[in-house]
Amino acid sequence: MGGTTIHRGSAWPFLVGGAICVVNSVNERDLSLLNNYVEVTLHSQLLRGTMAA
């Protein structure tokens, strides 16, 4: 029973590493879209602040 727990526990770093790799590849692909969204959001907030003043 203890051996199974150790084996299962040792598999976690590999699984987590694989998940991080998938997330990183998705982030790299969509990074320009995310940057554009952030720029538009910040720009609209700045315009709103300028108009309010």
mmCIF file as Biopython writes it, N, C-alpha, C and O atoms, coordinates in Angstrom:
data_model
#
loop_
_atom_site.group_PDB
_atom_site.id
_atom_site.type_symbol
_atom_site.label_atom_id
_atom_site.label_alt_id
_atom_site.label_comp_id
_atom_site.label_asym_id
_atom_site.label_entity_id
_atom_site.label_seq_id
_atom_site.pdbx_PDB_ins_code
_atom_site.Cartn_x
_atom_site.Cartn_y
_atom_site.Cartn_z
_atom_site.occupancy
_atom_site.B_iso_or_equiv
_atom_site.auth_seq_id
_atom_site.auth_asym_id
_atom_site.pdbx_PDB_model_num
ATOM 1   N N  . MET A ? 1  ? 0.827   -1.189 0.000   1.0 0.0 1  A 1 
ATOM 2   C CA . MET A ? 1  ? 0.000   0.000  0.000   1.0 0.0 1  A 1 
ATOM 3   C C  . MET A ? 1  ? 0.878   1.262  0.000   1.0 0.0 1  A 1 
ATOM 4   O O  . MET A ? 1  ? 0.629   2.190  -0.769  1.0 0.0 1  A 1 
ATOM 5   N N  . GLY A ? 2  ? 1.896   1.294  0.855   1.0 0.0 2  A 1 
ATOM 6   C CA . GLY A ? 2  ? 2.773   2.456  0.907   1.0 0.0 2  A 1 
ATOM 7   C C  . GLY A ? 2  ? 3.518   2.650  -0.404  1.0 0.0 2  A 1 
ATOM 8   O O  . GLY A ? 2  ? 3.739   3.781  -0.838  1.0 0.0 2  A 1 
ATOM 9   N N  . GLY A ? 3  ? 3.912   1.525  -1.047  1.0 0.0 3  A 1 
ATOM 10  C CA . GLY A ? 3  ? 4.614   1.624  -2.325  1.0 0.0 3  A 1 
ATOM 11  C C  . GLY A ? 3  ? 3.745   2.269  -3.389  1.0 0.0 3  A 1 
ATOM 12  O O  . GLY A ? 3  ? 4.234   3.041  -4.214  1.0 0.0 3  A 1 
ATOM 13  N N  . THR A ? 4  ? 2.456   1.952  -3.371  1.0 0.0 4  A 1 
ATOM 14  C CA . THR A ? 4  ? 1.541   2.538  -4.358  1.0 0.0 4  A 1 
ATOM 15  C C  . THR A ? 4  ? 1.444   4.045  -4.152  1.0 0.0 4  A 1 
ATOM 16  O O  . THR A ? 4  ? 1.425   4.814  -5.113  1.0 0.0 4  A 1 
ATOM 17  N N  . THR A ? 5  ? 1.383   4.456  -2.889  1.0 0.0 5  A 1 
ATOM 18  C CA . THR A ? 5  ? 1.283   5.883  -2.591  1.0 0.0 5  A 1 
ATOM 19  C C  . THR A ? 5  ? 2.531   6.616  -3.078  1.0 0.0 5  A 1 
ATOM 20  O O  . THR A ? 5  ? 2.430   7.692  -3.667  1.0 0.0 5  A 1 
ATOM 21  N N  . ILE A ? 6  ? 3.706   6.035  -2.834  1.0 0.0 6  A 1 
ATOM 22  C CA . ILE A ? 6  ? 4.960   6.657  -3.261  1.0 0.0 6  A 1 
ATOM 23  C C  . ILE A ? 6  ? 5.004   6.736  -4.784  1.0 0.0 6  A 1 
ATOM 24  O O  . ILE A ? 6  ? 5.414   7.753  -5.346  1.0 0.0 6  A 1 
ATOM 25  N N  . HIS A ? 7  ? 4.578   5.653  -5.456  1.0 0.0 7  A 1 
ATOM 26  C CA . HIS A ? 7  ? 4.594   5.639  -6.922  1.0 0.0 7  A 1 
ATOM 27  C C  . HIS A ? 7  ? 3.645   6.709  -7.458  1.0 0.0 7  A 1 
ATOM 28  O O  . HIS A ? 7  ? 3.995   7.453  -8.375  1.0 0.0 7  A 1 
ATOM 29  N N  . ARG A ? 8  ? 2.462   6.783  -6.891  1.0 0.0 8  A 1 
ATOM 30  C CA . ARG A ? 8  ? 1.491   7.779  -7.345  1.0 0.0 8  A 1 
ATOM 31  C C  . ARG A ? 8  ? 2.036   9.187  -7.091  1.0 0.0 8  A 1 
ATOM 32  O O  . ARG A ? 8  ? 1.899   10.075 -7.932  1.0 0.0 8  A 1 
ATOM 33  N N  . GLY A ? 9  ? 2.652   9.379  -5.929  1.0 0.0 9  A 1 
ATOM 34  C CA . GLY A ? 9  ? 3.205   10.689 -5.601  1.0 0.0 9  A 1 
ATOM 35  C C  . GLY A ? 9  ? 4.342   11.068 -6.540  1.0 0.0 9  A 1 
ATOM 36  O O  . GLY A ? 9  ? 4.489   12.237 -6.896  1.0 0.0 9  A 1 
ATOM 37  N N  . SER A ? 10 ? 5.151   10.084 -6.947  1.0 0.0 10 A 1 
ATOM 38  C CA . SER A ? 10 ? 6.274   10.392 -7.827  1.0 0.0 10 A 1 
ATOM 39  C C  . SER A ? 10 ? 5.804   10.740 -9.237  1.0 0.0 10 A 1 
ATOM 40  O O  . SER A ? 10 ? 6.555   11.337 -10.008 1.0 0.0 10 A 1 
ATOM 41  N N  . ALA A ? 11 ? 4.584   10.376 -9.576  1.0 0.0 11 A 1 
ATOM 42  C CA . ALA A ? 11 ? 4.061   10.687 -10.909 1.0 0.0 11 A 1 
ATOM 43  C C  . ALA A ? 11 ? 3.574   12.133 -10.988 1.0 0.0 11 A 1 
ATOM 44  O O  . ALA A ? 11 ? 3.460   12.687 -12.081 1.0 0.0 11 A 1 
ATOM 45  N N  . TRP A ? 12 ? 3.287   12.745 -9.841  1.0 0.0 12 A 1 
ATOM 46  C CA . TRP A ? 12 ? 2.738   14.109 -9.852  1.0 0.0 12 A 1 
ATOM 47  C C  . TRP A ? 12 ? 3.637   15.135 -10.532 1.0 0.0 12 A 1 
ATOM 48  O O  . TRP A ? 12 ? 3.137   15.904 -11.353 1.0 0.0 12 A 1 
ATOM 49  N N  . PRO A ? 13 ? 4.931   15.191 -10.239 1.0 0.0 13 A 1 
ATOM 50  C CA . PRO A ? 13 ? 5.783   16.193 -10.914 1.0 0.0 13 A 1 
ATOM 51  C C  . PRO A ? 13 ? 5.714   16.075 -12.428 1.0 0.0 13 A 1 
ATOM 52  O O  . PRO A ? 13 ? 5.714   17.085 -13.132 1.0 0.0 13 A 1 
ATOM 53  N N  . PHE A ? 14 ? 5.656   14.843 -12.936 1.0 0.0 14 A 1 
ATOM 54  C CA . PHE A ? 14 ? 5.580   14.641 -14.383 1.0 0.0 14 A 1 
ATOM 55  C C  . PHE A ? 14 ? 4.255   15.163 -14.923 1.0 0.0 14 A 1 
ATOM 56  O O  . PHE A ? 14 ? 4.221   15.847 -15.946 1.0 0.0 14 A 1 
ATOM 57  N N  . LEU A ? 15 ? 3.160   14.838 -14.231 1.0 0.0 15 A 1 
ATOM 58  C CA . LEU A ? 15 ? 1.839   15.286 -14.678 1.0 0.0 15 A 1 
ATOM 59  C C  . LEU A ? 15 ? 1.737   16.803 -14.611 1.0 0.0 15 A 1 
ATOM 60  O O  . LEU A ? 15 ? 1.240   17.435 -15.543 1.0 0.0 15 A 1 
ATOM 61  N N  . VAL A ? 16 ? 2.199   17.385 -13.524 1.0 0.0 16 A 1 
ATOM 62  C CA . VAL A ? 16 ? 2.149   18.841 -13.371 1.0 0.0 16 A 1 
ATOM 63  C C  . VAL A ? 16 ? 3.026   19.508 -14.427 1.0 0.0 16 A 1 
ATOM 64  O O  . VAL A ? 16 ? 2.630   20.512 -15.019 1.0 0.0 16 A 1 
ATOM 65  N N  . GLY A ? 17 ? 4.206   18.958 -14.663 1.0 0.0 17 A 1 
ATOM 66  C CA . GLY A ? 17 ? 5.098   19.505 -15.685 1.0 0.0 17 A 1 
ATOM 67  C C  . GLY A ? 17 ? 4.453   19.470 -17.060 1.0 0.0 17 A 1 
ATOM 68  O O  . GLY A ? 17 ? 4.577   20.424 -17.828 1.0 0.0 17 A 1 
ATOM 69  N N  . GLY A ? 18 ? 3.766   18.383 -17.377 1.0 0.0 18 A 1 
ATOM 70  C CA . GLY A ? 18 ? 3.073   18.279 -18.664 1.0 0.0 18 A 1 
ATOM 71  C C  . GLY A ? 18 ? 1.972   19.311 -18.776 1.0 0.0 18 A 1 
ATOM 72  O O  . GLY A ? 18 ? 1.799   19.922 -19.830 1.0 0.0 18 A 1 
ATOM 73  N N  . ALA A ? 19 ? 1.224   19.514 -17.699 1.0 0.0 19 A 1 
ATOM 74  C CA . ALA A ? 19 ? 0.139   20.498 -17.711 1.0 0.0 19 A 1 
ATOM 75  C C  . ALA A ? 19 ? 0.705   21.899 -17.902 1.0 0.0 19 A 1 
ATOM 76  O O  . ALA A ? 19 ? 0.132   22.706 -18.634 1.0 0.0 19 A 1 
ATOM 77  N N  . ILE A ? 20 ? 1.825   22.193 -17.249 1.0 0.0 20 A 1 
ATOM 78  C CA . ILE A ? 20 ? 2.449   23.516 -17.381 1.0 0.0 20 A 1 
ATOM 79  C C  . ILE A ? 20 ? 2.927   23.730 -18.814 1.0 0.0 20 A 1 
ATOM 80  O O  . ILE A ? 20 ? 2.805   24.831 -19.351 1.0 0.0 20 A 1 
ATOM 81  N N  . CYS A ? 21 ? 3.472   22.677 -19.439 1.0 0.0 21 A 1 
ATOM 82  C CA . CYS A ? 21 ? 3.923   22.798 -20.827 1.0 0.0 21 A 1 
ATOM 83  C C  . CYS A ? 21 ? 2.747   23.114 -21.742 1.0 0.0 21 A 1 
ATOM 84  O O  . CYS A ? 21 ? 2.870   23.946 -22.641 1.0 0.0 21 A 1 
ATOM 85  N N  . VAL A ? 22 ? 1.617   22.463 -21.525 1.0 0.0 22 A 1 
ATOM 86  C CA . VAL A ? 22 ? 0.427   22.710 -22.347 1.0 0.0 22 A 1 
ATOM 87  C C  . VAL A ? 22 ? -0.034  24.142 -22.157 1.0 0.0 22 A 1 
ATOM 88  O O  . VAL A ? 22 ? -0.331  24.834 -23.131 1.0 0.0 22 A 1 
ATOM 89  N N  . VAL A ? 23 ? -0.098  24.595 -20.907 1.0 0.0 23 A 1 
ATOM 90  C CA . VAL A ? 23 ? -0.538  25.965 -20.631 1.0 0.0 23 A 1 
ATOM 91  C C  . VAL A ? 23 ? 0.419   26.964 -21.263 1.0 0.0 23 A 1 
ATOM 92  O O  . VAL A ? 23 ? -0.023  27.961 -21.835 1.0 0.0 23 A 1 
ATOM 93  N N  . ASN A ? 24 ? 1.724   26.713 -21.170 1.0 0.0 24 A 1 
ATOM 94  C CA . ASN A ? 24 ? 2.710   27.623 -21.751 1.0 0.0 24 A 1 
ATOM 95  C C  . ASN A ? 24 ? 2.552   27.711 -23.259 1.0 0.0 24 A 1 
ATOM 96  O O  . ASN A ? 24 ? 2.635   28.804 -23.820 1.0 0.0 24 A 1 
ATOM 97  N N  . SER A ? 25 ? 2.324   26.577 -23.937 1.0 0.0 25 A 1 
ATOM 98  C CA . SER A ? 25 ? 2.184   26.605 -25.390 1.0 0.0 25 A 1 
ATOM 99  C C  . SER A ? 25 ? 0.935   27.375 -25.784 1.0 0.0 25 A 1 
ATOM 100 O O  . SER A ? 25 ? 0.947   28.098 -26.780 1.0 0.0 25 A 1 
ATOM 101 N N  . VAL A ? 26 ? -0.137  27.232 -25.024 1.0 0.0 26 A 1 
ATOM 102 C CA . VAL A ? 26 ? -1.371  27.972 -25.308 1.0 0.0 26 A 1 
ATOM 103 C C  . VAL A ? 26 ? -1.132  29.457 -25.077 1.0 0.0 26 A 1 
ATOM 104 O O  . VAL A ? 26 ? -1.567  30.289 -25.873 1.0 0.0 26 A 1 
ATOM 105 N N  . ASN A ? 27 ? -0.445  29.794 -23.995 1.0 0.0 27 A 1 
ATOM 106 C CA . ASN A ? 27 ? -0.175  31.200 -23.685 1.0 0.0 27 A 1 
ATOM 107 C C  . ASN A ? 27 ? 0.673   31.848 -24.773 1.0 0.0 27 A 1 
ATOM 108 O O  . ASN A ? 27 ? 0.405   32.981 -25.172 1.0 0.0 27 A 1 
ATOM 109 N N  . GLU A ? 28 ? 1.689   31.145 -25.256 1.0 0.0 28 A 1 
ATOM 110 C CA . GLU A ? 28 ? 2.547   31.713 -26.293 1.0 0.0 28 A 1 
ATOM 111 C C  . GLU A ? 28 ? 1.750   31.970 -27.560 1.0 0.0 28 A 1 
ATOM 112 O O  . GLU A ? 28 ? 1.961   32.974 -28.239 1.0 0.0 28 A 1 
ATOM 113 N N  . ARG A ? 29 ? 0.832   31.061 -27.880 1.0 0.0 29 A 1 
ATOM 114 C CA . ARG A ? 29 ? 0.048   31.197 -29.102 1.0 0.0 29 A 1 
ATOM 115 C C  . ARG A ? 29 ? -0.925  32.369 -29.000 1.0 0.0 29 A 1 
ATOM 116 O O  . ARG A ? 29 ? -1.131  33.094 -29.973 1.0 0.0 29 A 1 
ATOM 117 N N  . ASP A ? 30 ? -1.519  32.554 -27.829 1.0 0.0 30 A 1 
ATOM 118 C CA . ASP A ? 30 ? -2.539  33.581 -27.648 1.0 0.0 30 A 1 
ATOM 119 C C  . ASP A ? 30 ? -1.988  34.848 -26.998 1.0 0.0 30 A 1 
ATOM 120 O O  . ASP A ? 30 ? -2.756  35.728 -26.611 1.0 0.0 30 A 1 
ATOM 121 N N  . LEU A ? 31 ? -0.669  34.946 -26.877 1.0 0.0 31 A 1 
ATOM 122 C CA . LEU A ? 31 ? -0.077  36.079 -26.170 1.0 0.0 31 A 1 
ATOM 123 C C  . LEU A ? 31 ? -0.392  37.393 -26.877 1.0 0.0 31 A 1 
ATOM 124 O O  . LEU A ? 31 ? -0.677  38.392 -26.217 1.0 0.0 31 A 1 
ATOM 125 N N  . SER A ? 32 ? -0.346  37.408 -28.208 1.0 0.0 32 A 1 
ATOM 126 C CA . SER A ? 32 ? -0.631  38.653 -28.931 1.0 0.0 32 A 1 
ATOM 127 C C  . SER A ? 32 ? -2.079  39.062 -28.733 1.0 0.0 32 A 1 
ATOM 128 O O  . SER A ? 32 ? -2.372  40.249 -28.589 1.0 0.0 32 A 1 
ATOM 129 N N  . LEU A ? 33 ? -2.995  38.091 -28.724 1.0 0.0 33 A 1 
ATOM 130 C CA . LEU A ? 33 ? -4.404  38.416 -28.496 1.0 0.0 33 A 1 
ATOM 131 C C  . LEU A ? 33 ? -4.586  38.997 -27.106 1.0 0.0 33 A 1 
ATOM 132 O O  . LEU A ? 33 ? -5.313  39.973 -26.922 1.0 0.0 33 A 1 
ATOM 133 N N  . LEU A ? 34 ? -3.920  38.391 -26.124 1.0 0.0 34 A 1 
ATOM 134 C CA . LEU A ? 34 ? -4.027  38.877 -24.750 1.0 0.0 34 A 1 
ATOM 135 C C  . LEU A ? 34 ? -3.453  40.283 -24.637 1.0 0.0 34 A 1 
ATOM 136 O O  . LEU A ? 34 ? -4.048  41.148 -23.994 1.0 0.0 34 A 1 
ATOM 137 N N  . ASN A ? 35 ? -2.302  40.514 -25.257 1.0 0.0 35 A 1 
ATOM 138 C CA . ASN A ? 35 ? -1.692  41.846 -25.225 1.0 0.0 35 A 1 
ATOM 139 C C  . ASN A ? 35 ? -2.607  42.877 -25.856 1.0 0.0 35 A 1 
ATOM 140 O O  . ASN A ? 35 ? -2.762  43.976 -25.325 1.0 0.0 35 A 1 
ATOM 141 N N  . ASN A ? 36 ? -3.217  42.534 -26.990 1.0 0.0 36 A 1 
ATOM 142 C CA . ASN A ? 36 ? -4.133  43.469 -27.644 1.0 0.0 36 A 1 
ATOM 143 C C  . ASN A ? 36 ? -5.303  43.788 -26.734 1.0 0.0 36 A 1 
ATOM 144 O O  . ASN A ? 36 ? -5.717  44.943 -26.639 1.0 0.0 36 A 1 
ATOM 145 N N  . TYR A ? 37 ? -5.844  42.773 -26.059 1.0 0.0 37 A 1 
ATOM 146 C CA . TYR A ? 37 ? -6.981  42.991 -25.157 1.0 0.0 37 A 1 
ATOM 147 C C  . TYR A ? 37 ? -6.591  43.924 -24.019 1.0 0.0 37 A 1 
ATOM 148 O O  . TYR A ? 37 ? -7.337  44.842 -23.677 1.0 0.0 37 A 1 
ATOM 149 N N  . VAL A ? 38 ? -5.413  43.685 -23.430 1.0 0.0 38 A 1 
ATOM 150 C CA . VAL A ? 38 ? -4.951  44.517 -22.314 1.0 0.0 38 A 1 
ATOM 151 C C  . VAL A ? 38 ? -4.737  45.952 -22.784 1.0 0.0 38 A 1 
ATOM 152 O O  . VAL A ? 38 ? -5.117  46.895 -22.090 1.0 0.0 38 A 1 
ATOM 153 N N  . GLU A ? 39 ? -4.133  46.122 -23.954 1.0 0.0 39 A 1 
ATOM 154 C CA . GLU A ? 39 ? -3.883  47.475 -24.465 1.0 0.0 39 A 1 
ATOM 155 C C  . GLU A ? 39 ? -5.192  48.212 -24.709 1.0 0.0 39 A 1 
ATOM 156 O O  . GLU A ? 39 ? -5.316  49.384 -24.353 1.0 0.0 39 A 1 
ATOM 157 N N  . VAL A ? 40 ? -6.163  47.544 -25.308 1.0 0.0 40 A 1 
ATOM 158 C CA . VAL A ? 40 ? -7.457  48.179 -25.585 1.0 0.0 40 A 1 
ATOM 159 C C  . VAL A ? 40 ? -8.154  48.533 -24.281 1.0 0.0 40 A 1 
ATOM 160 O O  . VAL A ? 40 ? -8.730  49.614 -24.156 1.0 0.0 40 A 1 
ATOM 161 N N  . THR A ? 41 ? -8.104  47.616 -23.298 1.0 0.0 41 A 1 
ATOM 162 C CA . THR A ? 41 ? -8.757  47.866 -22.016 1.0 0.0 41 A 1 
ATOM 163 C C  . THR A ? 41 ? -8.116  49.060 -21.310 1.0 0.0 41 A 1 
ATOM 164 O O  . THR A ? 41 ? -8.822  49.943 -20.824 1.0 0.0 41 A 1 
ATOM 165 N N  . LEU A ? 42 ? -6.793  49.092 -21.250 1.0 0.0 42 A 1 
ATOM 166 C CA . LEU A ? 42 ? -6.103  50.207 -20.599 1.0 0.0 42 A 1 
ATOM 167 C C  . LEU A ? 42 ? -6.377  51.507 -21.341 1.0 0.0 42 A 1 
ATOM 168 O O  . LEU A ? 42 ? -6.602  52.543 -20.715 1.0 0.0 42 A 1 
ATOM 169 N N  . HIS A ? 43 ? -6.359  51.463 -22.662 1.0 0.0 43 A 1 
ATOM 170 C CA . HIS A ? 43 ? -6.597  52.668 -23.462 1.0 0.0 43 A 1 
ATOM 171 C C  . HIS A ? 43 ? -7.995  53.213 -23.204 1.0 0.0 43 A 1 
ATOM 172 O O  . HIS A ? 43 ? -8.176  54.422 -23.054 1.0 0.0 43 A 1 
ATOM 173 N N  . SER A ? 44 ? -8.987  52.320 -23.153 1.0 0.0 44 A 1 
ATOM 174 C CA . SER A ? 44 ? -10.361 52.781 -22.921 1.0 0.0 44 A 1 
ATOM 175 C C  . SER A ? 44 ? -10.504 53.354 -21.515 1.0 0.0 44 A 1 
ATOM 176 O O  . SER A ? 44 ? -11.240 54.320 -21.314 1.0 0.0 44 A 1 
ATOM 177 N N  . GLN A ? 45 ? -9.810  52.773 -20.545 1.0 0.0 45 A 1 
ATOM 178 C CA . GLN A ? 45 ? -9.874  53.300 -19.178 1.0 0.0 45 A 1 
ATOM 179 C C  . GLN A ? 45 ? -9.214  54.675 -19.112 1.0 0.0 45 A 1 
ATOM 180 O O  . GLN A ? 45 ? -9.707  55.564 -18.418 1.0 0.0 45 A 1 
ATOM 181 N N  . LEU A ? 46 ? -8.109  54.856 -19.822 1.0 0.0 46 A 1 
ATOM 182 C CA . LEU A ? 46 ? -7.438  56.156 -19.842 1.0 0.0 46 A 1 
ATOM 183 C C  . LEU A ? 46 ? -8.326  57.200 -20.504 1.0 0.0 46 A 1 
ATOM 184 O O  . LEU A ? 46 ? -8.417  58.333 -20.031 1.0 0.0 46 A 1 
ATOM 185 N N  . LEU A ? 47 ? -8.981  56.822 -21.597 1.0 0.0 47 A 1 
ATOM 186 C CA . LEU A ? 47 ? -9.881  57.758 -22.273 1.0 0.0 47 A 1 
ATOM 187 C C  . LEU A ? 47 ? -11.028 58.146 -21.357 1.0 0.0 47 A 1 
ATOM 188 O O  . LEU A ? 47 ? -11.414 59.312 -21.285 1.0 0.0 47 A 1 
ATOM 189 N N  . ARG A ? 48 ? -11.572 57.149 -20.654 1.0 0.0 48 A 1 
ATOM 190 C CA . ARG A ? 48 ? -12.674 57.422 -19.737 1.0 0.0 48 A 1 
ATOM 191 C C  . ARG A ? 48 ? -12.223 58.386 -18.648 1.0 0.0 48 A 1 
ATOM 192 O O  . ARG A ? 48 ? -12.943 59.322 -18.299 1.0 0.0 48 A 1 
ATOM 193 N N  . GLY A ? 49 ? -11.025 58.152 -18.110 1.0 0.0 49 A 1 
ATOM 194 C CA . GLY A ? 49 ? -10.504 59.023 -17.062 1.0 0.0 49 A 1 
ATOM 195 C C  . GLY A ? 49 ? -10.263 60.433 -17.581 1.0 0.0 49 A 1 
ATOM 196 O O  . GLY A ? 49 ? -10.507 61.407 -16.869 1.0 0.0 49 A 1 
ATOM 197 N N  . THR A ? 50 ? -9.787  60.550 -18.817 1.0 0.0 50 A 1 
ATOM 198 C CA . THR A ? 50 ? -9.548  61.865 -19.413 1.0 0.0 50 A 1 
ATOM 199 C C  . THR A ? 50 ? -10.861 62.593 -19.649 1.0 0.0 50 A 1 
ATOM 200 O O  . THR A ? 50 ? -10.959 63.795 -19.401 1.0 0.0 50 A 1 
ATOM 201 N N  . MET A ? 51 ? -11.871 61.875 -20.127 1.0 0.0 51 A 1 
ATOM 202 C CA . MET A ? 51 ? -13.165 62.498 -20.393 1.0 0.0 51 A 1 
ATOM 203 C C  . MET A ? 51 ? -13.837 62.924 -19.089 1.0 0.0 51 A 1 
ATOM 204 O O  . MET A ? 51 ? -14.502 63.959 -19.038 1.0 0.0 51 A 1 
ATOM 205 N N  . ALA A ? 52 ? -13.659 62.120 -18.033 1.0 0.0 52 A 1 
ATOM 206 C CA . ALA A ? 52 ? -14.270 62.452 -16.743 1.0 0.0 52 A 1 
ATOM 207 C C  . ALA A ? 52 ? -13.618 63.706 -16.154 1.0 0.0 52 A 1 
ATOM 208 O O  . ALA A ? 52 ? -14.279 64.497 -15.481 1.0 0.0 52 A 1 
ATOM 209 N N  . ALA A ? 53 ? -12.333 63.880 -16.408 1.0 0.0 53 A 1 
ATOM 210 C CA . ALA A ? 53 ? -11.631 65.056 -15.890 1.0 0.0 53 A 1 
ATOM 211 C C  . ALA A ? 53 ? -11.926 66.231 -16.774 1.0 0.0 53 A 1 
ATOM 212 O O  . ALA A ? 53 ? -11.435 67.331 -16.521 1.0 0.0 53 A 1 
#
